[in-house]
Amino acid sequence: MAEALVNTFQPTVGQSHPIEKIILLPSGAGRYEVIVDGKLVYSKAATGVHTTNEHIIEEVRKRLK
């Protein structure tokens, strides 16, 4: 997922990368959360569903606008 995010959101000429950092924290039972600017974008722990990279990318895109 981290690779998909970095590859999807590319910097524009003369700008830094739009994603400042990605932190991956291992968790039990395949749980993970995606947080952008301190706001929860997706939580597998909350939904119990493993989502797609495309879904996460779209949710991140909404937050970066």
C-alpha positions as CSV (number, residue, x, y, z in Angstrom):
1,M,0.0,0.0,0.0
2,A,2.8,2.4,0.9
3,E,4.4,1.9,-2.6
4,A,1.1,2.4,-4.3
5,L,0.6,5.7,-2.5
6,V,4.1,7.0,-3.2
7,N,3.8,6.0,-6.9
8,T,0.3,7.5,-7.3
9,F,1.0,10.9,-5.7
10,Q,3.9,12.4,-7.5
11,P,5.4,15.8,-6.8
12,T,4.8,18.6,-9.3
13,V,7.9,20.4,-10.8
14,G,9.6,22.4,-8.1
15,Q,7.4,21.0,-5.3
16,S,8.1,18.4,-2.6
17,H,6.3,15.1,-2.6
18,P,2.6,15.6,-1.5
19,I,3.0,12.8,1.1
20,E,5.4,14.0,3.8
21,K,5.8,10.6,5.4
22,I,4.3,7.1,5.6
23,I,4.6,5.1,8.8
24,L,3.9,1.4,8.8
25,L,3.2,-0.1,12.2
26,P,2.7,-3.8,12.4
27,S,-0.4,-5.0,14.2
28,G,-1.9,-8.3,15.0
29,A,-4.4,-10.2,12.9
30,G,-3.7,-8.1,9.7
31,R,-5.3,-4.9,11.2
32,Y,-4.2,-1.5,9.9
33,E,-5.3,2.1,9.8
34,V,-4.6,4.8,7.3
35,I,-4.4,8.3,8.7
36,V,-3.9,11.5,6.7
37,D,-3.2,14.8,8.5
38,G,-4.2,13.3,11.8
39,K,-7.6,12.1,10.4
40,L,-8.6,8.5,10.1
41,V,-9.1,7.5,6.4
42,Y,-9.6,3.8,6.9
43,S,-9.5,1.3,9.7
44,K,-9.6,-2.4,9.1
45,A,-10.0,-2.9,12.9
46,A,-13.2,-0.9,12.7
47,T,-14.6,-2.3,9.5
48,G,-13.3,-5.9,9.7
49,V,-12.8,-5.7,5.9
50,H,-9.6,-5.7,3.9
51,T,-10.0,-2.9,1.4
52,T,-8.2,-2.3,-1.9
53,N,-5.2,0.0,-2.6
54,E,-7.5,1.8,-5.1
55,H,-10.0,2.6,-2.3
56,I,-7.3,3.9,0.0
57,I,-5.8,6.0,-2.8
58,E,-9.2,7.6,-3.6
59,E,-9.7,8.4,0.1
60,V,-6.2,9.9,0.4
61,R,-6.8,11.9,-2.8
62,K,-9.9,13.5,-1.2
63,R,-7.9,14.5,1.9
64,L,-5.0,16.0,-0.2
65,K,-7.2,18.4,-2.1
